[in-house]
Amino acid sequence: MKPIIKKLANLSSLISFGKKSSKSATVASCDFIAGRVLFAAIKAVQPQPEIVSLIEGPSDQGMSDELLAKSGIQAEFVRTSVKGQGVVYRFLHFPKMNIEELSSALLFEAEKYIPFNPQDVVMDHVVIDDHLADAGGGVGMNLLLVAVKKDEVEAIMKPILSVNRKIELIDVNILAALNALEVFHAEDFQKSVGVLELGGEVSTLAISQAKKLRFVRELSFGEKDLSQKLKRGMGYSDDEVKKLFRTFDVPCDPAVAAILQEVLENLVNDLKMSFEYYLDQNASAQAISKLFLCGDIAPMPAIPEFLQKSFDFPVAGFDLLRCVKIGKAVEPQVLNSNQGMLPIILGRALRPV
């Protein structure tokens, strides 16, 4: 487990906002999503990175040598991400201390902050506010603690290691998306803004204010909820549901849209409660000015349309394709059907290591 811990220990720099990679090397990344594996190669150059290749295959074949060969790049190192219920986020306040003291304190007091056995997780942290005046004249600091279950880390590492590749970086999906927001939507990132990652079983809401992450919450909504409802309501097969979820350029059938909206109402209620809680718990919190969507099903027209009707601020996907080059080897159909994952892929690729 030492290599895993070492890589996750680097998250404290990876999730520090404001840092960009200056390397021109091509970055390889891998995502396991809803029955398929997605491999991307990105030239992580500023100001305009390039998607060199974007290849997908069935997840039951894993991260195969054939898939890597098809990508056109024989990458030794691969980047990937964790997400979902196995990831815990905690915003904490500590007295001002150095990095070694803080790391030791977090390890010693881990049971106070995470719902898992500390032996079953790897943890990392990033300081958000470094020098705060505390009551009584002391100096404090605010930080984000991230804990990830080891078995979830091992599950995403196993197929990559099985083809003799090395792990360069393990990120967190929502944090990678926030990095993409900073890079490609810098003006919005200076404001109070939300990012919603729509996942397979759970979704993640993050709120950043003045370029600092202030709130993260997991929501009990995902692609699975929509899938089950469509199967019952429309009699769709698994293949028909998958095709619908990845068809973004055709308006939904009215009957399908009605079913989707019924499920999305639960998501809207969770979002409203989350926004209210964020504002109530933080005296300096500001209402968000915009909500950005990402994740596999985020580009489905019915989703942003319904959310937009439910809120008085703009709701939209990331506008990334105007900012990146698309390599000749990238198939338009694959790019289009995976556009919801691009904020995560690109945000992760632009991390400094």
C-alpha positions, 0 to 999 in steps of 0.5 A: 500500500505504500505506493498508494499512500504516497500518491494520495499524499500528493493530493494536498498539492493537487487540490490547491487552487491556482496551480497549473502545470507548465509541462508539455508532456502528454498526460494519460488518464483513465476513467471507469464509467457505467460499464465502460472504460475511457482512456484519454491522452492530453497534451497539458500545455497552456493556454490551449491543451490538446485532446490527442486521443479519446478511446473507450471500451467495455469495462469487462475488458479492463484497461487492455493493451489493445485499448492503450495501443488504439489510443496511439500513445504508449504511456508509462504513467496513468492518471485516474480519480476516485469518486462516490460514497467511499470519499469523505470530505471534511472542512476543519479548523485548527490552530496555526501549525506547520505541515508536519504538526498538522499531518500528525494531528490529523492522523492522531484524531482521524476517528473524530472526522471520518465514519470509517476505521482510520486503518481502512482509509488513506487521507490527505488535506489542503489548507484553504485559509492559512492565517486567521485571527481566532478568538482570544488572540490566537491564529488559526487555519481552515483546511479540507480533509479528504479520506478515501477508502483503500478498497476503492482506491485499489479497485481503480488501480488494479486494472491499470497496474495489470497492464504494467502501467504506473499510477502518476496521480490519483485525483478526486472527480469533483476536485478535478472538475473545480480545477477545470473551472479555474482554468477554463472559466476563470472569471466565474471562478472568482465568484461564488459558483457551484459545480454538480457532478452527476454520477452513477449512484451518487452526485457531488455538489461543490461550492467555491467562493472567491477561488476557494472551496467552501462546501462539498456534499454528496447527494443521493441521486445518480444515473441509476435512479433515472435508469430504473424509472425509465425501465419501469415507466417506458419498458426500456431495456438496458441498451435502450437506456444507455443509448438515451443517456449518451444521445445529447443532440436530440430532444427527449421524447415528451414521455421520457422527459416527463419521467426524467423530470419526476426523478429530477425533482428529488435532485432539485429538492436536495440542491435547494436544501444544500444551498440553504444549509451552506448559507446558514452555516457560514456567515460570509457565504454568498449565494451562488451566481451559476451552477456548472454541470459535469459527469457522464449524463450531465449533457442530456438536454432534459437535465440542464433544462429542468434544473434551469427552470428550478433556479434563478441563476444560470445552469449550464455545462462547461464550455471547454471545446472552445478552449482546447484543440482536438486531435485528428485521431479523436472520433467526433462521436466518442468526443460528443458522447463523453463531453460530460466527462471532459471537465474531469479529464482535462482538470485532472490532466492539468494538475501539476505533479 
